[in-house]
Amino acid sequence: MTTERPPHGSARPGGRTARTRAAVLAAALEELGTREFAALTMDTLAVRSGVHVSTIRRRWRTIEGVVIDLLSQHSTTIPTPDSGDFRRDLRELAQAIAEFHGTLRNRNVIEGIIAAAAHDPHIADIVRGTFTARIEHVTRIVDHAVARGELPPDVDAKEVIEALSAPFYYRLLVLRGPVDERLVQVSAEAAYHAAHAGVFTPRADTGRGPDPATARGTAPATG
């Protein structure tokens, strides 16, 4: 009989285990405020946290394990707005995402763990699960808008939140540019207007007419 290992850093919920986890995650957060993910080591975490390096290795196994635990802890610090107005909620959520990624340490966490996920399927699964859980948590913004009659009942709430969030990660991870006020505004407004236009509903593609080339009985030009 085999048993599944608990998630990194979660062997016991209280006492010394909780103190150790808090100390190591705080040390990782402080280190990532001054250095890139690639420069983070078990030894530097041990020195800064006061936790023996063998304990860190036993509990998290790798630096990636520590940072995944850190990501899961701090991704929930982004608040979920509930102002009673869908447009305002989207804007406030976009602002909160921007503020979260506005700090060097949080950018280093995201950049480092996404890079690690590209080479490790296990890390990729954990990162996917973390982001999926976060998206599902904030979909209540959309659910509340539906309940108030602001959006149709068949809107795909996850797609709305993904459309709002995606520009931030494109800016951070692909363009490696700044997250600014313009990005906040454009992302929120684009998601808002698309949701109201029915883009995120099953019938979203039924309003388009036939392709002009198809209607004329000719193939579209290529080349």
URBEL-V415459 format. One record per residue. RES is the residue in three letters. SS is DSSP state (helix for helix, strand for strand, loop for the rest). Layout:
res=RES ss=SS
res=RES ss=SS
This chain:
res=MET ss=loop
res=THR ss=loop
res=THR ss=loop
res=GLU ss=loop
res=ARG ss=loop
res=PRO ss=loop
res=PRO ss=loop
res=HIS ss=loop
res=GLY ss=loop
res=SER ss=loop
res=ALA ss=loop
res=ARG ss=loop
res=PRO ss=loop
res=GLY ss=loop
res=GLY ss=helix
res=ARG ss=helix
res=THR ss=helix
res=ALA ss=helix
res=ARG ss=helix
res=THR ss=helix
res=ARG ss=helix
res=ALA ss=helix
res=ALA ss=helix
res=VAL ss=helix
res=LEU ss=helix
res=ALA ss=helix
res=ALA ss=helix
res=ALA ss=helix
res=LEU ss=helix
res=GLU ss=helix
res=GLU ss=helix
res=LEU ss=helix
res=GLY ss=loop
res=THR ss=loop
res=ARG ss=loop
res=GLU ss=loop
res=PHE ss=helix
res=ALA ss=helix
res=ALA ss=helix
res=LEU ss=loop
res=THR ss=loop
res=MET ss=helix
res=ASP ss=helix
res=THR ss=helix
res=LEU ss=helix
res=ALA ss=helix
res=VAL ss=helix
res=ARG ss=helix
res=SER ss=helix
res=GLY ss=loop
res=VAL ss=loop
res=HIS ss=loop
res=VAL ss=helix
res=SER ss=helix
res=THR ss=helix
res=ILE ss=helix
res=ARG ss=helix
res=ARG ss=helix
res=ARG ss=helix
res=TRP ss=helix
res=ARG ss=loop
res=THR ss=loop
res=ILE ss=helix
res=GLU ss=helix
res=GLY ss=helix
res=VAL ss=helix
res=VAL ss=helix
res=ILE ss=helix
res=ASP ss=helix
res=LEU ss=helix
res=LEU ss=helix
res=SER ss=helix
res=GLN ss=helix
res=HIS ss=helix
res=SER ss=helix
res=THR ss=helix
res=THR ss=helix
res=ILE ss=loop
res=PRO ss=loop
res=THR ss=loop
res=PRO ss=loop
res=ASP ss=loop
res=SER ss=loop
res=GLY ss=loop
res=ASP ss=loop
res=PHE ss=helix
res=ARG ss=helix
res=ARG ss=helix
res=ASP ss=helix
res=LEU ss=helix
res=ARG ss=helix
res=GLU ss=helix
res=LEU ss=helix
res=ALA ss=helix
res=GLN ss=helix
res=ALA ss=helix
res=ILE ss=helix
res=ALA ss=helix
res=GLU ss=helix
res=PHE ss=helix
res=HIS ss=helix
res=GLY ss=loop
res=THR ss=loop
res=LEU ss=helix
res=ARG ss=helix
res=ASN ss=helix
res=ARG ss=helix
res=ASN ss=helix
res=VAL ss=helix
res=ILE ss=helix
res=GLU ss=helix
res=GLY ss=helix
res=ILE ss=helix
res=ILE ss=helix
res=ALA ss=helix
res=ALA ss=helix
res=ALA ss=helix
res=ALA ss=loop
res=HIS ss=loop
res=ASP ss=loop
res=PRO ss=helix
res=HIS ss=helix
res=ILE ss=helix
res=ALA ss=helix
res=ASP ss=helix
res=ILE ss=helix
res=VAL ss=helix
res=ARG ss=helix
res=GLY ss=helix
res=THR ss=helix
res=PHE ss=helix
res=THR ss=helix
res=ALA ss=helix
res=ARG ss=helix
res=ILE ss=helix
res=GLU ss=helix
res=HIS ss=helix
res=VAL ss=helix
res=THR ss=loop
res=ARG ss=helix
res=ILE ss=helix
res=VAL ss=helix
res=ASP ss=helix
res=HIS ss=helix
res=ALA ss=helix
res=VAL ss=helix
res=ALA ss=helix
res=ARG ss=loop
res=GLY ss=loop
res=GLU ss=loop
res=LEU ss=loop
res=PRO ss=loop
res=PRO ss=loop
res=ASP ss=loop
res=VAL ss=loop
res=ASP ss=loop
res=ALA ss=helix
res=LYS ss=helix
res=GLU ss=helix
res=VAL ss=helix
res=ILE ss=helix
res=GLU ss=helix
res=ALA ss=helix
res=LEU ss=helix
res=SER ss=helix
res=ALA ss=helix
res=PRO ss=helix
res=PHE ss=helix
res=TYR ss=helix
res=TYR ss=helix
res=ARG ss=helix
res=LEU ss=helix
res=LEU ss=helix
res=VAL ss=helix
res=LEU ss=helix
res=ARG ss=loop
res=GLY ss=loop
res=PRO ss=loop
res=VAL ss=loop
res=ASP ss=loop
res=GLU ss=helix
res=ARG ss=helix
res=LEU ss=helix
res=VAL ss=helix
res=GLN ss=helix
res=VAL ss=helix
res=SER ss=helix
res=ALA ss=helix
res=GLU ss=helix
res=ALA ss=helix
res=ALA ss=helix
res=TYR ss=helix
res=HIS ss=helix
res=ALA ss=helix
res=ALA ss=helix
res=HIS ss=helix
res=ALA ss=loop
res=GLY ss=loop
res=VAL ss=loop
res=PHE ss=loop
res=THR ss=loop
res=PRO ss=loop
res=ARG ss=loop
res=ALA ss=loop
res=ASP ss=loop
res=THR ss=loop
res=GLY ss=loop
res=ARG ss=loop
res=GLY ss=loop
res=PRO ss=loop
res=ASP ss=loop
res=PRO ss=helix
res=ALA ss=helix
res=THR ss=helix
res=ALA ss=helix
res=ARG ss=loop
res=GLY ss=loop
res=THR ss=loop
res=ALA ss=loop
res=PRO ss=loop
res=ALA ss=loop
res=THR ss=loop
res=GLY ss=loop
